[in-house]
Structure formats: C-alpha cells, structure tokens
Amino acid sequence: MSSEKSPRKYEGATALRTPALFFLFRVAQNQVCEVALDDNKVEIMYFYSDMCEDERSLSRLTRKLNQKRKDIQIRLVNIDDPGNEQLTELYSVNTVPLIIFLTPRGEIAARRFVSLSEEGVVHEVADQINEGRLPNAVAEELRTKILEFLKSVTRRNDLTELIVDQIENDLMEASLEPEICELVNSHISAINHTVSDLQEFKRILQKFSKRQNEFVV
C-alpha cells in the first residue's frame, strides 16, 4: 500500500505530503514554486517586509543560524513581493515580522511575532518541537474556542478593534495551555483597568456635555 497522501488544497496553494515532503505554491503568474521540507528538520518561515528589513542582512543571519543548528531550515518570505501573496494568505499573515515554525511533517507548531534576530526564541521553539512538546493539541483546541467566541463580539470602534487585535495576536503566539490561561487573565485585568479609566473620562466629559436631541449614547 502506498504511503503517499493526496494533496491538501488551499485557496491559491496546495500542500503535498509524501515521504519526501513538499510544499507547492504559486510564486508568480503561471509559475509554481516547489519547496522541499526535510523530514529531519524544523522548518522556519520568516515573513518580513523589505520596507523594514534588508534581505541581504536577513540572508547573512539565516546562514549564521543554519551553521549553528543543522536541525532547522529557514525560508525568508518578503510580503511585499507579489509572488508571495498566496503564501502570505495561506498562513494568514497580517502582521510582520512573523516567524512560523513547522514540524518536519509540515504542521504549524508555533507563531512568534518577533524578528529573526531573536535567536533565543528560535532555539527555544525549535527545541520544544524536537522534544515533541509542540504543537500542543490541548492548547490548539482552547485557542480555537476562544477565537471563535471573539468573532461574535461587536467591534464598535477603533479602540475595541485595537484591543481585540492584540488579544488575537497574543493568543496566536501562546503555544501551551498554561500560557493561554495566563494570557486570558492578563487581558481580563487590562480590560478591567481600561474600563475603569474610561468611566472616569466619561464622568469628566459629561460635566461639560450639553445634551441635544441628536445626542448619541
């Protein structure tokens, strides 16, 4: 019986898993790029903008990290390159810099919104993947539930949008259940303080408010 599996299709891209794992994605019109994933290496996808970081400097840093660790493979993805648009969509990248860690089997193990120069983060997460601690199924299930509930909340203004965006980004970074629980408690505390501060501002402004018929609550 063949060990090959059917391609997993995404919008604008296809991930193909075989004994020699490959990712296939479109890099330009009428052109497809095939990227081989080493079965023994942690794959690191580094999404960046060339408006903020220089590719040559990143390439030097990549070579340095690869020399230190033979168990990782780093790929640089410039989100400003139109050829990387579908890959960026595939991994739902909307903030950079972003490091996405993949297991040797191609599973997303962790996301970190840090620069590739944060070598300590790269080493720590790669070690957790190699030790089998990432990805964590319990944390993934908990994160998914919270994100689904957050979708039902009305975002009435820019402040709300900013707060929820921060919560969602922090949740995407948390890799273990205790980290998510600590994160939730931290944001509850921050929101309580924010609400209290806003109530004070509201009371002050109401002293100088001249209510009119068209006044909107």
HELIX and SHEET records of a PDB file:
HELIX    1   1 GLU A   55  LYS A   68  1                                  14    
HELIX    2   2 PRO A   82  ASN A   84  5                                   3    
HELIX    3   3 GLU A   85  LEU A   90  1                                   6    
HELIX    4   4 GLU A  119  ASN A  130  1                                  12    
HELIX    5   5 ALA A  137  LEU A  150  1                                  14    
HELIX    6   6 ASP A  158  GLU A  173  1                                  16    
HELIX    7   7 GLU A  177  LYS A  207  1                                  31    
SHEET    1   A 4 ARG A   8  TYR A  10  0                                        
SHEET    2   A 4 ALA A  13  LEU A  16 -1                                        
SHEET    3   A 4 PHE A  22  ALA A  28 -1                                        
SHEET    4   A 4 GLN A  31  ALA A  36 -1                                        
SHEET    1   B 4 ILE A  72  ASN A  78  0                                        
SHEET    2   B 4 VAL A  42  TYR A  48  1                                        
SHEET    3   B 4 LEU A  98  LEU A 102 -1                                        
SHEET    4   B 4 ILE A 108  ARG A 112 -1                                        
END                                                                             
